[in-house]
Amino acid sequence: MPFISTDQLKQIELFPQAVSGIVAGENIMLSFLELEQDCVIPEHSHPHEQAGLILSGKLRFRIAEEERVVGAGDAFLIPKNLVHSGLVIEGPVKVLDIFSPLRKDYLDAYNQYSQTSEKTVWRS
């Protein structure tokens, strides 16, 4: 599937006030993250490199010991296992997150919403 309409992606809740639509290839994953006003991104780390681009809104973002307010057009890089956190100060905030390798935890959560079942319709 070489072309994707991001506004038609299924969304999953990653944590309170945060939803994401996921696009994944073999070695790279995009997360179209939407954060509501006052959303708290809990302090965390993961074994994935992460890059991001703020598309709209403003976020107070902390990566290791450095903190700053980021807004539309600002980008960031987070090495694997580095602690980071944030707070939405002008929301909603939209972020394009890019991960390598793929985040299996995100994909597992995402796939539970898109698996086939006895209710799956294959033809109209």
MODELLER restraints for C-alpha pairs under 7 A, 6 or more apart:
rsr = mdl.restraints
at = mdl.atoms
rsr.add(forms.Gaussian(group=physical.xy_distance, feature=features.Distance(at['CA:9:A'], at['CA:21:A']), mean=5.34, stdev=0.5))
rsr.add(forms.Gaussian(group=physical.xy_distance, feature=features.Distance(at['CA:10:A'], at['CA:21:A']), mean=5.68, stdev=0.5))
rsr.add(forms.Gaussian(group=physical.xy_distance, feature=features.Distance(at['CA:11:A'], at['CA:19:A']), mean=5.94, stdev=0.5))
rsr.add(forms.Gaussian(group=physical.xy_distance, feature=features.Distance(at['CA:11:A'], at['CA:20:A']), mean=5.05, stdev=0.5))
rsr.add(forms.Gaussian(group=physical.xy_distance, feature=features.Distance(at['CA:11:A'], at['CA:21:A']), mean=4.57, stdev=0.5))
rsr.add(forms.Gaussian(group=physical.xy_distance, feature=features.Distance(at['CA:12:A'], at['CA:19:A']), mean=5.28, stdev=0.5))
rsr.add(forms.Gaussian(group=physical.xy_distance, feature=features.Distance(at['CA:12:A'], at['CA:20:A']), mean=5.46, stdev=0.5))
rsr.add(forms.Gaussian(group=physical.xy_distance, feature=features.Distance(at['CA:12:A'], at['CA:21:A']), mean=6.65, stdev=0.5))
rsr.add(forms.Gaussian(group=physical.xy_distance, feature=features.Distance(at['CA:12:A'], at['CA:110:A']), mean=6.21, stdev=0.5))
rsr.add(forms.Gaussian(group=physical.xy_distance, feature=features.Distance(at['CA:13:A'], at['CA:19:A']), mean=4.29, stdev=0.5))
rsr.add(forms.Gaussian(group=physical.xy_distance, feature=features.Distance(at['CA:13:A'], at['CA:20:A']), mean=6.55, stdev=0.5))
rsr.add(forms.Gaussian(group=physical.xy_distance, feature=features.Distance(at['CA:14:A'], at['CA:20:A']), mean=6.93, stdev=0.5))
rsr.add(forms.Gaussian(group=physical.xy_distance, feature=features.Distance(at['CA:17:A'], at['CA:35:A']), mean=5.84, stdev=0.5))
rsr.add(forms.Gaussian(group=physical.xy_distance, feature=features.Distance(at['CA:17:A'], at['CA:36:A']), mean=5.33, stdev=0.5))
rsr.add(forms.Gaussian(group=physical.xy_distance, feature=features.Distance(at['CA:17:A'], at['CA:39:A']), mean=5.60, stdev=0.5))
rsr.add(forms.Gaussian(group=physical.xy_distance, feature=features.Distance(at['CA:18:A'], at['CA:33:A']), mean=6.97, stdev=0.5))
rsr.add(forms.Gaussian(group=physical.xy_distance, feature=features.Distance(at['CA:18:A'], at['CA:34:A']), mean=5.72, stdev=0.5))
rsr.add(forms.Gaussian(group=physical.xy_distance, feature=features.Distance(at['CA:18:A'], at['CA:35:A']), mean=4.64, stdev=0.5))
rsr.add(forms.Gaussian(group=physical.xy_distance, feature=features.Distance(at['CA:18:A'], at['CA:36:A']), mean=6.61, stdev=0.5))
rsr.add(forms.Gaussian(group=physical.xy_distance, feature=features.Distance(at['CA:19:A'], at['CA:33:A']), mean=5.85, stdev=0.5))
rsr.add(forms.Gaussian(group=physical.xy_distance, feature=features.Distance(at['CA:19:A'], at['CA:34:A']), mean=5.40, stdev=0.5))
rsr.add(forms.Gaussian(group=physical.xy_distance, feature=features.Distance(at['CA:19:A'], at['CA:35:A']), mean=6.78, stdev=0.5))
rsr.add(forms.Gaussian(group=physical.xy_distance, feature=features.Distance(at['CA:20:A'], at['CA:31:A']), mean=5.99, stdev=0.5))
rsr.add(forms.Gaussian(group=physical.xy_distance, feature=features.Distance(at['CA:20:A'], at['CA:32:A']), mean=5.21, stdev=0.5))
rsr.add(forms.Gaussian(group=physical.xy_distance, feature=features.Distance(at['CA:20:A'], at['CA:33:A']), mean=4.36, stdev=0.5))
rsr.add(forms.Gaussian(group=physical.xy_distance, feature=features.Distance(at['CA:20:A'], at['CA:34:A']), mean=6.14, stdev=0.5))
rsr.add(forms.Gaussian(group=physical.xy_distance, feature=features.Distance(at['CA:21:A'], at['CA:31:A']), mean=5.77, stdev=0.5))
rsr.add(forms.Gaussian(group=physical.xy_distance, feature=features.Distance(at['CA:21:A'], at['CA:32:A']), mean=5.11, stdev=0.5))
rsr.add(forms.Gaussian(group=physical.xy_distance, feature=features.Distance(at['CA:21:A'], at['CA:33:A']), mean=6.77, stdev=0.5))
rsr.add(forms.Gaussian(group=physical.xy_distance, feature=features.Distance(at['CA:22:A'], at['CA:30:A']), mean=5.81, stdev=0.5))
rsr.add(forms.Gaussian(group=physical.xy_distance, feature=features.Distance(at['CA:22:A'], at['CA:31:A']), mean=4.74, stdev=0.5))
rsr.add(forms.Gaussian(group=physical.xy_distance, feature=features.Distance(at['CA:22:A'], at['CA:32:A']), mean=6.40, stdev=0.5))
rsr.add(forms.Gaussian(group=physical.xy_distance, feature=features.Distance(at['CA:23:A'], at['CA:29:A']), mean=5.81, stdev=0.5))
rsr.add(forms.Gaussian(group=physical.xy_distance, feature=features.Distance(at['CA:23:A'], at['CA:30:A']), mean=5.11, stdev=0.5))
rsr.add(forms.Gaussian(group=physical.xy_distance, feature=features.Distance(at['CA:23:A'], at['CA:31:A']), mean=6.54, stdev=0.5))
rsr.add(forms.Gaussian(group=physical.xy_distance, feature=features.Distance(at['CA:24:A'], at['CA:30:A']), mean=6.20, stdev=0.5))
rsr.add(forms.Gaussian(group=physical.xy_distance, feature=features.Distance(at['CA:27:A'], at['CA:100:A']), mean=6.35, stdev=0.5))
rsr.add(forms.Gaussian(group=physical.xy_distance, feature=features.Distance(at['CA:27:A'], at['CA:101:A']), mean=5.67, stdev=0.5))
rsr.add(forms.Gaussian(group=physical.xy_distance, feature=features.Distance(at['CA:27:A'], at['CA:102:A']), mean=6.18, stdev=0.5))
rsr.add(forms.Gaussian(group=physical.xy_distance, feature=features.Distance(at['CA:28:A'], at['CA:99:A']), mean=5.93, stdev=0.5))
rsr.add(forms.Gaussian(group=physical.xy_distance, feature=features.Distance(at['CA:28:A'], at['CA:100:A']), mean=5.11, stdev=0.5))
rsr.add(forms.Gaussian(group=physical.xy_distance, feature=features.Distance(at['CA:28:A'], at['CA:101:A']), mean=5.98, stdev=0.5))
rsr.add(forms.Gaussian(group=physical.xy_distance, feature=features.Distance(at['CA:28:A'], at['CA:102:A']), mean=5.71, stdev=0.5))
rsr.add(forms.Gaussian(group=physical.xy_distance, feature=features.Distance(at['CA:29:A'], at['CA:98:A']), mean=5.65, stdev=0.5))
rsr.add(forms.Gaussian(group=physical.xy_distance, feature=features.Distance(at['CA:29:A'], at['CA:99:A']), mean=5.16, stdev=0.5))
rsr.add(forms.Gaussian(group=physical.xy_distance, feature=features.Distance(at['CA:29:A'], at['CA:100:A']), mean=6.58, stdev=0.5))
rsr.add(forms.Gaussian(group=physical.xy_distance, feature=features.Distance(at['CA:29:A'], at['CA:102:A']), mean=5.49, stdev=0.5))
rsr.add(forms.Gaussian(group=physical.xy_distance, feature=features.Distance(at['CA:30:A'], at['CA:96:A']), mean=6.78, stdev=0.5))
rsr.add(forms.Gaussian(group=physical.xy_distance, feature=features.Distance(at['CA:30:A'], at['CA:97:A']), mean=5.71, stdev=0.5))
rsr.add(forms.Gaussian(group=physical.xy_distance, feature=features.Distance(at['CA:30:A'], at['CA:98:A']), mean=4.66, stdev=0.5))
rsr.add(forms.Gaussian(group=physical.xy_distance, feature=features.Distance(at['CA:30:A'], at['CA:99:A']), mean=6.53, stdev=0.5))
rsr.add(forms.Gaussian(group=physical.xy_distance, feature=features.Distance(at['CA:31:A'], at['CA:96:A']), mean=5.82, stdev=0.5))
rsr.add(forms.Gaussian(group=physical.xy_distance, feature=features.Distance(at['CA:31:A'], at['CA:97:A']), mean=4.95, stdev=0.5))
rsr.add(forms.Gaussian(group=physical.xy_distance, feature=features.Distance(at['CA:31:A'], at['CA:98:A']), mean=6.29, stdev=0.5))
rsr.add(forms.Gaussian(group=physical.xy_distance, feature=features.Distance(at['CA:32:A'], at['CA:95:A']), mean=6.05, stdev=0.5))
rsr.add(forms.Gaussian(group=physical.xy_distance, feature=features.Distance(at['CA:32:A'], at['CA:96:A']), mean=4.88, stdev=0.5))
rsr.add(forms.Gaussian(group=physical.xy_distance, feature=features.Distance(at['CA:32:A'], at['CA:97:A']), mean=6.45, stdev=0.5))
rsr.add(forms.Gaussian(group=physical.xy_distance, feature=features.Distance(at['CA:33:A'], at['CA:94:A']), mean=5.68, stdev=0.5))
rsr.add(forms.Gaussian(group=physical.xy_distance, feature=features.Distance(at['CA:33:A'], at['CA:95:A']), mean=5.07, stdev=0.5))
rsr.add(forms.Gaussian(group=physical.xy_distance, feature=features.Distance(at['CA:33:A'], at['CA:96:A']), mean=6.17, stdev=0.5))
rsr.add(forms.Gaussian(group=physical.xy_distance, feature=features.Distance(at['CA:34:A'], at['CA:92:A']), mean=6.88, stdev=0.5))
rsr.add(forms.Gaussian(group=physical.xy_distance, feature=features.Distance(at['CA:34:A'], at['CA:93:A']), mean=5.75, stdev=0.5))
rsr.add(forms.Gaussian(group=physical.xy_distance, feature=features.Distance(at['CA:34:A'], at['CA:94:A']), mean=4.65, stdev=0.5))
rsr.add(forms.Gaussian(group=physical.xy_distance, feature=features.Distance(at['CA:34:A'], at['CA:95:A']), mean=6.52, stdev=0.5))
rsr.add(forms.Gaussian(group=physical.xy_distance, feature=features.Distance(at['CA:35:A'], at['CA:91:A']), mean=7.00, stdev=0.5))
rsr.add(forms.Gaussian(group=physical.xy_distance, feature=features.Distance(at['CA:35:A'], at['CA:92:A']), mean=5.53, stdev=0.5))
rsr.add(forms.Gaussian(group=physical.xy_distance, feature=features.Distance(at['CA:35:A'], at['CA:93:A']), mean=5.03, stdev=0.5))
rsr.add(forms.Gaussian(group=physical.xy_distance, feature=features.Distance(at['CA:35:A'], at['CA:94:A']), mean=6.43, stdev=0.5))
rsr.add(forms.Gaussian(group=physical.xy_distance, feature=features.Distance(at['CA:36:A'], at['CA:91:A']), mean=5.62, stdev=0.5))
rsr.add(forms.Gaussian(group=physical.xy_distance, feature=features.Distance(at['CA:36:A'], at['CA:92:A']), mean=4.59, stdev=0.5))
rsr.add(forms.Gaussian(group=physical.xy_distance, feature=features.Distance(at['CA:36:A'], at['CA:93:A']), mean=6.55, stdev=0.5))
rsr.add(forms.Gaussian(group=physical.xy_distance, feature=features.Distance(at['CA:37:A'], at['CA:88:A']), mean=5.58, stdev=0.5))
rsr.add(forms.Gaussian(group=physical.xy_distance, feature=features.Distance(at['CA:37:A'], at['CA:89:A']), mean=6.56, stdev=0.5))
rsr.add(forms.Gaussian(group=physical.xy_distance, feature=features.Distance(at['CA:37:A'], at['CA:90:A']), mean=6.26, stdev=0.5))
rsr.add(forms.Gaussian(group=physical.xy_distance, feature=features.Distance(at['CA:37:A'], at['CA:91:A']), mean=4.28, stdev=0.5))
rsr.add(forms.Gaussian(group=physical.xy_distance, feature=features.Distance(at['CA:37:A'], at['CA:92:A']), mean=5.28, stdev=0.5))
rsr.add(forms.Gaussian(group=physical.xy_distance, feature=features.Distance(at['CA:38:A'], at['CA:87:A']), mean=6.26, stdev=0.5))
rsr.add(forms.Gaussian(group=physical.xy_distance, feature=features.Distance(at['CA:38:A'], at['CA:88:A']), mean=4.90, stdev=0.5))
rsr.add(forms.Gaussian(group=physical.xy_distance, feature=features.Distance(at['CA:38:A'], at['CA:89:A']), mean=6.09, stdev=0.5))
rsr.add(forms.Gaussian(group=physical.xy_distance, feature=features.Distance(at['CA:39:A'], at['CA:87:A']), mean=5.78, stdev=0.5))
rsr.add(forms.Gaussian(group=physical.xy_distance, feature=features.Distance(at['CA:39:A'], at['CA:88:A']), mean=5.32, stdev=0.5))
rsr.add(forms.Gaussian(group=physical.xy_distance, feature=features.Distance(at['CA:40:A'], at['CA:86:A']), mean=5.92, stdev=0.5))
rsr.add(forms.Gaussian(group=physical.xy_distance, feature=features.Distance(at['CA:40:A'], at['CA:87:A']), mean=4.65, stdev=0.5))
rsr.add(forms.Gaussian(group=physical.xy_distance, feature=features.Distance(at['CA:40:A'], at['CA:88:A']), mean=6.68, stdev=0.5))
rsr.add(forms.Gaussian(group=physical.xy_distance, feature=features.Distance(at['CA:41:A'], at['CA:85:A']), mean=5.16, stdev=0.5))
rsr.add(forms.Gaussian(group=physical.xy_distance, feature=features.Distance(at['CA:41:A'], at['CA:86:A']), mean=4.75, stdev=0.5))
rsr.add(forms.Gaussian(group=physical.xy_distance, feature=features.Distance(at['CA:41:A'], at['CA:87:A']), mean=6.02, stdev=0.5))
rsr.add(forms.Gaussian(group=physical.xy_distance, feature=features.Distance(at['CA:42:A'], at['CA:85:A']), mean=5.38, stdev=0.5))
rsr.add(forms.Gaussian(group=physical.xy_distance, feature=features.Distance(at['CA:42:A'], at['CA:86:A']), mean=6.91, stdev=0.5))
rsr.add(forms.Gaussian(group=physical.xy_distance, feature=features.Distance(at['CA:43:A'], at['CA:83:A']), mean=6.43, stdev=0.5))
rsr.add(forms.Gaussian(group=physical.xy_distance, feature=features.Distance(at['CA:43:A'], at['CA:84:A']), mean=5.45, stdev=0.5))
rsr.add(forms.Gaussian(group=physical.xy_distance, feature=features.Distance(at['CA:43:A'], at['CA:85:A']), mean=4.41, stdev=0.5))
rsr.add(forms.Gaussian(group=physical.xy_distance, feature=features.Distance(at['CA:44:A'], at['CA:83:A']), mean=5.29, stdev=0.5))
rsr.add(forms.Gaussian(group=physical.xy_distance, feature=features.Distance(at['CA:44:A'], at['CA:84:A']), mean=5.72, stdev=0.5))
rsr.add(forms.Gaussian(group=physical.xy_distance, feature=features.Distance(at['CA:44:A'], at['CA:85:A']), mean=6.59, stdev=0.5))
rsr.add(forms.Gaussian(group=physical.xy_distance, feature=features.Distance(at['CA:45:A'], at['CA:81:A']), mean=5.00, stdev=0.5))
rsr.add(forms.Gaussian(group=physical.xy_distance, feature=features.Distance(at['CA:45:A'], at['CA:82:A']), mean=5.48, stdev=0.5))
rsr.add(forms.Gaussian(group=physical.xy_distance, feature=features.Distance(at['CA:45:A'], at['CA:83:A']), mean=4.63, stdev=0.5))
rsr.add(forms.Gaussian(group=physical.xy_distance, feature=features.Distance(at['CA:45:A'], at['CA:84:A']), mean=6.43, stdev=0.5))
rsr.add(forms.Gaussian(group=physical.xy_distance, feature=features.Distance(at['CA:46:A'], at['CA:80:A']), mean=6.13, stdev=0.5))
rsr.add(forms.Gaussian(group=physical.xy_distance, feature=features.Distance(at['CA:46:A'], at['CA:81:A']), mean=4.90, stdev=0.5))
rsr.add(forms.Gaussian(group=physical.xy_distance, feature=features.Distance(at['CA:47:A'], at['CA:80:A']), mean=4.79, stdev=0.5))
rsr.add(forms.Gaussian(group=physical.xy_distance, feature=features.Distance(at['CA:47:A'], at['CA:81:A']), mean=5.05, stdev=0.5))
rsr.add(forms.Gaussian(group=physical.xy_distance, feature=features.Distance(at['CA:48:A'], at['CA:80:A']), mean=4.76, stdev=0.5))
rsr.add(forms.Gaussian(group=physical.xy_distance, feature=features.Distance(at['CA:48:A'], at['CA:99:A']), mean=6.19, stdev=0.5))
rsr.add(forms.Gaussian(group=physical.xy_distance, feature=features.Distance(at['CA:48:A'], at['CA:100:A']), mean=5.56, stdev=0.5))
rsr.add(forms.Gaussian(group=physical.xy_distance, feature=features.Distance(at['CA:48:A'], at['CA:101:A']), mean=5.83, stdev=0.5))
rsr.add(forms.Gaussian(group=physical.xy_distance, feature=features.Distance(at['CA:49:A'], at['CA:78:A']), mean=5.97, stdev=0.5))
rsr.add(forms.Gaussian(group=physical.xy_distance, feature=features.Distance(at['CA:49:A'], at['CA:79:A']), mean=4.93, stdev=0.5))
rsr.add(forms.Gaussian(group=physical.xy_distance, feature=features.Distance(at['CA:49:A'], at['CA:80:A']), mean=4.57, stdev=0.5))
rsr.add(forms.Gaussian(group=physical.xy_distance, feature=features.Distance(at['CA:49:A'], at['CA:99:A']), mean=5.68, stdev=0.5))
rsr.add(forms.Gaussian(group=physical.xy_distance, feature=features.Distance(at['CA:49:A'], at['CA:100:A']), mean=5.40, stdev=0.5))
rsr.add(forms.Gaussian(group=physical.xy_distance, feature=features.Distance(at['CA:50:A'], at['CA:77:A']), mean=5.91, stdev=0.5))
rsr.add(forms.Gaussian(group=physical.xy_distance, feature=features.Distance(at['CA:50:A'], at['CA:78:A']), mean=5.04, stdev=0.5))
rsr.add(forms.Gaussian(group=physical.xy_distance, feature=features.Distance(at['CA:50:A'], at['CA:79:A']), mean=6.56, stdev=0.5))
rsr.add(forms.Gaussian(group=physical.xy_distance, feature=features.Distance(at['CA:50:A'], at['CA:97:A']), mean=6.75, stdev=0.5))
rsr.add(forms.Gaussian(group=physical.xy_distance, feature=features.Distance(at['CA:50:A'], at['CA:98:A']), mean=5.54, stdev=0.5))
rsr.add(forms.Gaussian(group=physical.xy_distance, feature=features.Distance(at['CA:50:A'], at['CA:99:A']), mean=4.71, stdev=0.5))
rsr.add(forms.Gaussian(group=physical.xy_distance, feature=features.Distance(at['CA:50:A'], at['CA:100:A']), mean=6.78, stdev=0.5))
rsr.add(forms.Gaussian(group=physical.xy_distance, feature=features.Distance(at['CA:51:A'], at['CA:76:A']), mean=5.60, stdev=0.5))
rsr.add(forms.Gaussian(group=physical.xy_distance, feature=features.Distance(at['CA:51:A'], at['CA:77:A']), mean=4.43, stdev=0.5))
rsr.add(forms.Gaussian(group=physical.xy_distance, feature=features.Distance(at['CA:51:A'], at['CA:78:A']), mean=6.14, stdev=0.5))
rsr.add(forms.Gaussian(group=physical.xy_distance, feature=features.Distance(at['CA:51:A'], at['CA:97:A']), mean=5.81, stdev=0.5))
rsr.add(forms.Gaussian(group=physical.xy_distance, feature=features.Distance(at['CA:51:A'], at['CA:98:A']), mean=5.08, stdev=0.5))
rsr.add(forms.Gaussian(group=physical.xy_distance, feature=features.Distance(at['CA:51:A'], at['CA:99:A']), mean=6.64, stdev=0.5))
rsr.add(forms.Gaussian(group=physical.xy_distance, feature=features.Distance(at['CA:52:A'], at['CA:75:A']), mean=5.44, stdev=0.5))
rsr.add(forms.Gaussian(group=physical.xy_distance, feature=features.Distance(at['CA:52:A'], at['CA:76:A']), mean=5.27, stdev=0.5))
rsr.add(forms.Gaussian(group=physical.xy_distance, feature=features.Distance(at['CA:52:A'], at['CA:77:A']), mean=6.60, stdev=0.5))
rsr.add(forms.Gaussian(group=physical.xy_distance, feature=features.Distance(at['CA:52:A'], at['CA:95:A']), mean=6.63, stdev=0.5))
rsr.add(forms.Gaussian(group=physical.xy_distance, feature=features.Distance(at['CA:52:A'], at['CA:96:A']), mean=5.46, stdev=0.5))
rsr.add(forms.Gaussian(group=physical.xy_distance, feature=features.Distance(at['CA:52:A'], at['CA:97:A']), mean=4.31, stdev=0.5))
rsr.add(forms.Gaussian(group=physical.xy_distance, feature=features.Distance(at['CA:52:A'], at['CA:98:A']), mean=5.94, stdev=0.5))
rsr.add(forms.Gaussian(group=physical.xy_distance, feature=features.Distance(at['CA:53:A'], at['CA:73:A']), mean=6.52, stdev=0.5))
rsr.add(forms.Gaussian(group=physical.xy_distance, feature=features.Distance(at['CA:53:A'], at['CA:74:A']), mean=5.87, stdev=0.5))
rsr.add(forms.Gaussian(group=physical.xy_distance, feature=features.Distance(at['CA:53:A'], at['CA:75:A']), mean=4.33, stdev=0.5))
rsr.add(forms.Gaussian(group=physical.xy_distance, feature=features.Distance(at['CA:53:A'], at['CA:76:A']), mean=6.63, stdev=0.5))
rsr.add(forms.Gaussian(group=physical.xy_distance, feature=features.Distance(at['CA:53:A'], at['CA:95:A']), mean=5.66, stdev=0.5))
rsr.add(forms.Gaussian(group=physical.xy_distance, feature=features.Distance(at['CA:53:A'], at['CA:96:A']), mean=5.21, stdev=0.5))
rsr.add(forms.Gaussian(group=physical.xy_distance, feature=features.Distance(at['CA:53:A'], at['CA:97:A']), mean=6.63, stdev=0.5))
rsr.add(forms.Gaussian(group=physical.xy_distance, feature=features.Distance(at['CA:54:A'], at['CA:71:A']), mean=5.75, stdev=0.5))
rsr.add(forms.Gaussian(group=physical.xy_distance, feature=features.Distance(at['CA:54:A'], at['CA:72:A']), mean=4.84, stdev=0.5))
rsr.add(forms.Gaussian(group=physical.xy_distance, feature=features.Distance(at['CA:54:A'], at['CA:73:A']), mean=5.71, stdev=0.5))
rsr.add(forms.Gaussian(group=physical.xy_distance, feature=features.Distance(at['CA:54:A'], at['CA:74:A']), mean=5.55, stdev=0.5))
rsr.add(forms.Gaussian(group=physical.xy_distance, feature=features.Distance(at['CA:54:A'], at['CA:75:A']), mean=6.29, stdev=0.5))
rsr.add(forms.Gaussian(group=physical.xy_distance, feature=features.Distance(at['CA:54:A'], at['CA:94:A']), mean=6.20, stdev=0.5))
rsr.add(forms.Gaussian(group=physical.xy_distance, feature=features.Distance(at['CA:54:A'], at['CA:95:A']), mean=4.54, stdev=0.5))
rsr.add(forms.Gaussian(group=physical.xy_distance, feature=features.Distance(at['CA:54:A'], at['CA:96:A']), mean=6.51, stdev=0.5))
rsr.add(forms.Gaussian(group=physical.xy_distance, feature=features.Distance(at['CA:55:A'], at['CA:72:A']), mean=4.71, stdev=0.5))
rsr.add(forms.Gaussian(group=physical.xy_distance, feature=features.Distance(at['CA:55:A'], at['CA:73:A']), mean=6.22, stdev=0.5))
rsr.add(forms.Gaussian(group=physical.xy_distance, feature=features.Distance(at['CA:55:A'], at['CA:94:A']), mean=5.24, stdev=0.5))
rsr.add(forms.Gaussian(group=physical.xy_distance, feature=features.Distance(at['CA:55:A'], at['CA:95:A']), mean=5.40, stdev=0.5))
rsr.add(forms.Gaussian(group=physical.xy_distance, feature=features.Distance(at['CA:56:A'], at['CA:71:A']), mean=6.36, stdev=0.5))
rsr.add(forms.Gaussian(group=physical.xy_distance, feature=features.Distance(at['CA:56:A'], at['CA:72:A']), mean=4.66, stdev=0.5))
rsr.add(forms.Gaussian(group=physical.xy_distance, feature=features.Distance(at['CA:56:A'], at['CA:93:A']), mean=5.34, stdev=0.5))
rsr.add(forms.Gaussian(group=physical.xy_distance, feature=features.Distance(at['CA:56:A'], at['CA:94:A']), mean=5.18, stdev=0.5))
rsr.add(forms.Gaussian(group=physical.xy_distance, feature=features.Distance(at['CA:57:A'], at['CA:71:A']), mean=5.74, stdev=0.5))
rsr.add(forms.Gaussian(group=physical.xy_distance, feature=features.Distance(at['CA:57:A'], at['CA:72:A']), mean=6.37, stdev=0.5))
rsr.add(forms.Gaussian(group=physical.xy_distance, feature=features.Distance(at['CA:57:A'], at['CA:90:A']), mean=5.26, stdev=0.5))
rsr.add(forms.Gaussian(group=physical.xy_distance, feature=features.Distance(at['CA:57:A'], at['CA:91:A']), mean=5.10, stdev=0.5))
rsr.add(forms.Gaussian(group=physical.xy_distance, feature=features.Distance(at['CA:57:A'], at['CA:92:A']), mean=5.78, stdev=0.5))
rsr.add(forms.Gaussian(group=physical.xy_distance, feature=features.Distance(at['CA:57:A'], at['CA:93:A']), mean=4.29, stdev=0.5))
rsr.add(forms.Gaussian(group=physical.xy_distance, feature=features.Distance(at['CA:57:A'], at['CA:94:A']), mean=6.67, stdev=0.5))
rsr.add(forms.Gaussian(group=physical.xy_distance, feature=features.Distance(at['CA:58:A'], at['CA:69:A']), mean=6.69, stdev=0.5))
rsr.add(forms.Gaussian(group=physical.xy_distance, feature=features.Distance(at['CA:58:A'], at['CA:70:A']), mean=5.66, stdev=0.5))
rsr.add(forms.Gaussian(group=physical.xy_distance, feature=features.Distance(at['CA:58:A'], at['CA:71:A']), mean=4.49, stdev=0.5))
rsr.add(forms.Gaussian(group=physical.xy_distance, feature=features.Distance(at['CA:58:A'], at['CA:88:A']), mean=6.20, stdev=0.5))
rsr.add(forms.Gaussian(group=physical.xy_distance, feature=features.Distance(at['CA:58:A'], at['CA:89:A']), mean=5.66, stdev=0.5))
rsr.add(forms.Gaussian(group=physical.xy_distance, feature=features.Distance(at['CA:58:A'], at['CA:90:A']), mean=4.76, stdev=0.5))
rsr.add(forms.Gaussian(group=physical.xy_distance, feature=features.Distance(at['CA:58:A'], at['CA:91:A']), mean=6.48, stdev=0.5))
rsr.add(forms.Gaussian(group=physical.xy_distance, feature=features.Distance(at['CA:58:A'], at['CA:93:A']), mean=6.23, stdev=0.5))
rsr.add(forms.Gaussian(group=physical.xy_distance, feature=features.Distance(at['CA:59:A'], at['CA:69:A']), mean=5.57, stdev=0.5))
rsr.add(forms.Gaussian(group=physical.xy_distance, feature=features.Distance(at['CA:59:A'], at['CA:70:A']), mean=5.39, stdev=0.5))
rsr.add(forms.Gaussian(group=physical.xy_distance, feature=features.Distance(at['CA:59:A'], at['CA:71:A']), mean=6.49, stdev=0.5))
rsr.add(forms.Gaussian(group=physical.xy_distance, feature=features.Distance(at['CA:59:A'], at['CA:86:A']), mean=6.60, stdev=0.5))
rsr.add(forms.Gaussian(group=physical.xy_distance, feature=features.Distance(at['CA:59:A'], at['CA:87:A']), mean=5.66, stdev=0.5))
rsr.add(forms.Gaussian(group=physical.xy_distance, feature=features.Distance(at['CA:59:A'], at['CA:88:A']), mean=4.48, stdev=0.5))
rsr.add(forms.Gaussian(group=physical.xy_distance, feature=features.Distance(at['CA:59:A'], at['CA:89:A']), mean=5.46, stdev=0.5))
rsr.add(forms.Gaussian(group=physical.xy_distance, feature=features.Distance(at['CA:59:A'], at['CA:90:A']), mean=6.81, stdev=0.5))
rsr.add(forms.Gaussian(group=physical.xy_distance, feature=features.Distance(at['CA:60:A'], at['CA:68:A']), mean=5.71, stdev=0.5))
rsr.add(forms.Gaussian(group=physical.xy_distance, feature=features.Distance(at['CA:60:A'], at['CA:69:A']), mean=4.34, stdev=0.5))
rsr.add(forms.Gaussian(group=physical.xy_distance, feature=features.Distance(at['CA:60:A'], at['CA:70:A']), mean=6.36, stdev=0.5))
rsr.add(forms.Gaussian(group=physical.xy_distance, feature=features.Distance(at['CA:60:A'], at['CA:86:A']), mean=5.43, stdev=0.5))
rsr.add(forms.Gaussian(group=physical.xy_distance, feature=features.Distance(at['CA:60:A'], at['CA:87:A']), mean=5.19, stdev=0.5))
rsr.add(forms.Gaussian(group=physical.xy_distance, feature=features.Distance(at['CA:60:A'], at['CA:88:A']), mean=6.32, stdev=0.5))
rsr.add(forms.Gaussian(group=physical.xy_distance, feature=features.Distance(at['CA:60:A'], at['CA:89:A']), mean=6.62, stdev=0.5))
rsr.add(forms.Gaussian(group=physical.xy_distance, feature=features.Distance(at['CA:61:A'], at['CA:67:A']), mean=5.57, stdev=0.5))
rsr.add(forms.Gaussian(group=physical.xy_distance, feature=features.Distance(at['CA:61:A'], at['CA:68:A']), mean=5.64, stdev=0.5))
rsr.add(forms.Gaussian(group=physical.xy_distance, feature=features.Distance(at['CA:61:A'], at['CA:69:A']), mean=6.10, stdev=0.5))
rsr.add(forms.Gaussian(group=physical.xy_distance, feature=features.Distance(at['CA:61:A'], at['CA:70:A']), mean=6.89, stdev=0.5))
rsr.add(forms.Gaussian(group=physical.xy_distance, feature=features.Distance(at['CA:61:A'], at['CA:85:A']), mean=5.99, stdev=0.5))
rsr.add(forms.Gaussian(group=physical.xy_distance, feature=features.Distance(at['CA:61:A'], at['CA:86:A']), mean=4.29, stdev=0.5))
rsr.add(forms.Gaussian(group=physical.xy_distance, feature=features.Distance(at['CA:61:A'], at['CA:87:A']), mean=6.60, stdev=0.5))
rsr.add(forms.Gaussian(group=physical.xy_distance, feature=features.Distance(at['CA:62:A'], at['CA:68:A']), mean=6.61, stdev=0.5))
rsr.add(forms.Gaussian(group=physical.xy_distance, feature=features.Distance(at['CA:62:A'], at['CA:84:A']), mean=5.35, stdev=0.5))
rsr.add(forms.Gaussian(group=physical.xy_distance, feature=features.Distance(at['CA:62:A'], at['CA:85:A']), mean=5.25, stdev=0.5))
rsr.add(forms.Gaussian(group=physical.xy_distance, feature=features.Distance(at['CA:62:A'], at['CA:86:A']), mean=5.91, stdev=0.5))
rsr.add(forms.Gaussian(group=physical.xy_distance, feature=features.Distance(at['CA:63:A'], at['CA:83:A']), mean=6.20, stdev=0.5))
rsr.add(forms.Gaussian(group=physical.xy_distance, feature=features.Distance(at['CA:63:A'], at['CA:84:A']), mean=4.38, stdev=0.5))
rsr.add(forms.Gaussian(group=physical.xy_distance, feature=features.Distance(at['CA:63:A'], at['CA:85:A']), mean=6.79, stdev=0.5))
rsr.add(forms.Gaussian(group=physical.xy_distance, feature=features.Distance(at['CA:64:A'], at['CA:82:A']), mean=6.24, stdev=0.5))
rsr.add(forms.Gaussian(group=physical.xy_distance, feature=features.Distance(at['CA:64:A'], at['CA:83:A']), mean=5.29, stdev=0.5))
rsr.add(forms.Gaussian(group=physical.xy_distance, feature=features.Distance(at['CA:64:A'], at['CA:84:A']), mean=5.85, stdev=0.5))
